[in-house]
């Protein structure tokens, strides 16, 4: 059930970006009254494929994987506390850092490098795709007659109009990523802080050690 639940998290992350891409495709195929040029379809499709590679590094999915493994996390935390016990004045507590344990345990949940650049890379790719689309749709303006020149200008304006859909899609993906990433981080931090609160009496802190030594 938990595995199925995490797969649903991926579907949540995928649903709207895929739906928007399908709307753009439907416009290109003239299934809906929404004009889109082939170059914009290619650019948007490329950004969507790149989004798929980043998908598993979103905190919304990573936090679900952590919740799957919460029992093992607590078990390894108990072992970690036991291995680092320090007795001072007939009191035994772990002389170690809870934060260090969490950082080491969760290091493989997602690639932090990918997740940190994702929100910025999608708008950048969108702007790049827009410029490429404009460059592709740009006519050479070599015509001498005004009628042909007007037609080339209208083609340029039409191409520029659909080229901006690429930038819009990139910005949309960035907002979508940040929304779910912050939601996942919030949930993860809430669980981690709850466990920290429940186990804080099992860890020495600097003030306690100094106070016990003075006593």
PyMOL commands that set and color helices and strands:
alter all, ss='L'
color gray80, all
select helices_A, chain A and resi 2-28+38-57+59-68+70-83+98-105+112-137+146-202+206-214
alter helices_A, ss='H'
color red, helices_A
select strands_A, chain A and resi 85-88+91-94
alter strands_A, ss='S'
color yellow, strands_A
deselect
rebuild
show_as cartoon
